[in-house]
Amino acid sequence: MLRKASSLGSAWGECVGLSFDLLINALIAGILLGGFYTAVTIGVSISFGILDIVNIAHPAFIILGSYIAYIININFGVDPIVISIVMLPAFYLLGAGIYQIYYEAFERRGQESLRGLSFFFGLLFVTEVTLILVFGVDYRYVEASYIGPSWRIGVMDFPLRMLVPCVAALALFVALQLFLSRTFIGRAISAVAQDQLALRLMAASPTRIKRIAFGISIATTAVAGALLIIIQPVEPSVGREYIGRVFAICVFGGLGSLPGTVIGAMLIGIVESFTATFYGPSWAPAVAFGVLLLTLAFRPAGLLGR
Amino acid sequence: MRNFVFLLVCVAVAIVVFFAARMLHNDYIFFAGYTVLQFIVLATAWNILGGYTGYVNFGSAAFFAMGAYATVFFHKLYPQPIPVLIVIGGIVSGIVGFGMGYLTLRLRGAFFAIATLALAVVLQTFVVNWDYVGGSRGAYIIRPNENALVGPYIQYLFVLMLALVVIALVCARVIERSQLGYGFATIRDDELAAEACGVPTLRLKLIATTLSGALMGMAGAPFPYYIGYLQPSSAFGLEYAVNSIAMPMIGGTTSWVGPLIGAILLGSLQQIATVTISSAVNLLIVGLLLIAFVIVAPNGIVGLVQDTLRPRAK
């Protein structure tokens, strides 16, 4: 329609037509990006939002997930998402192990604020440097049939490279939300955030529940990592960009609320996409920080916070 | 009075260090020494906030880089002597520290830590997009060969850094023994109780953030002259953030001695490892040491020494 209007010869019409295409595609790209951000953030929503563990090493585990998907994909040609599902138990155990150390060394002694944070910062740093030592700083990527083609509906463009991760991420969200609201352990995880003593009276060990929850939180990084390397080539320090972003989304959406995380991720995805389209991609990383500061200043509870 | 004696001792030690380094007739000593001194300032600055009040700042690199880029900016605008630039860098970083603290310190401690992490990314984005200070290409600073007072320019930079070390250490010690320091300690031990007892926690935390940020900015201000070519990725390098946390943690966070010991040990270790092995490996060592120390020796080397001395005293 708008294209037809421009055939009148008006340069202005041409301009509107173009920017309408641009707008709608920026919106779609933002929503798809936001879907992916859901997968990246949902683990932090569990660890930081529910368990109150400030796991700033979360992005480092995502990059680890990316590299595992990369190694297996390059050598055996397996689909990255399939790899990530196979890797879930391994990442779960990794997470449970890390929680055990965290509990013994910091939480039990009541030192989680200063030393616990430094511990995770050290983990982040060691993981990144180890990956640099092993793989170098070259960008790595995976191969899959859906990287490259895209669906077109009218002027709307759906690159499968973004659409598949978005759908996978939303599936992950639905699965986790059902798990947290329908199963005994899931509800116990929500209860840990509210009243540990009451949980103990129900004959459930808070430490065990937290270990399970933290394991799940790290397990999601296997999926998020595979999705990340589908979307963009990965090198070890890419994770740093995500630290601010995941916590911004988590705080913006409301701590401990998974639906809030999805909404927050979508909104930040859209704003970033518009920023990238109209001001240039190099400004996109600043968006999350701006949102984080505004949220902390005006509504620290976030969108759907308790 | 005791603070004055401490100041004199620090100045005397600094003078001895400078002339000892000069006796070796090797400029490399000054290059390596400058880095170690710079880390002493960063670690001490970090500790004023992190060790005394218990608030973790992951954005040391951002404050450091802000000092460095303030220098680049004013160097282009109107070249000035480095001591003036140091003051400017300190003011800029101090203001940013204050602003960050004001927005995030009223909430739970973790928010401040996260915001500082994000601050580094955002400031880097700004600098990369700011052409006046070189953008992503970086900026050249041509440093003079000689300084009228000290001689070779690297020695002049070394002296300036030594002076900053003295300032930082005196600041840290004065705070530690003052009412301010006791206020900080109450925040670290139990903020809620401190608040209930009438300690103005927010004001104290803001003082700590501003002071700590300003010292980091001051440490960064001479950096462009040292390195000659400043790039966003080198100024915002993660090694500044990790080192300024690891050094106090390994040395011990409760007094001014800890960061000093940690910085001298880790700083020299890294200088040696960079030359003999590789710079990536030495960062790995720092990370592993940090993890090991926070788990095994929560009070750092100072804590270990105190633990071994105490039973003997009894």
Interface residues (C-beta under 8 A of the other chain):
Chain A: F48 V54 I56 I101 A105 F106 R109 Q111 S113 L114 R115 L117 S118 F119 F121 G122 L123 F125 V126 E128 V129 T130 I132 L133 S237 R240 E241 I243 G244 F247 A248 V251 G280 S282 W283 P285 A286 A288 F289 G290 L292 L293 L296 A297 P300
Chain B: G50 G54 V56 F58 L103 T104 L107 G109 A110 F111 A113 I114 A115 L117 A118 L119 V121 V122 Q124 T125 F126 V128 N129 S136 R188 L238 V242 I245 A246 M249 T253 A280 V281 L283 L284 V286 G287 L288 L290 I291 V294 I295 P298
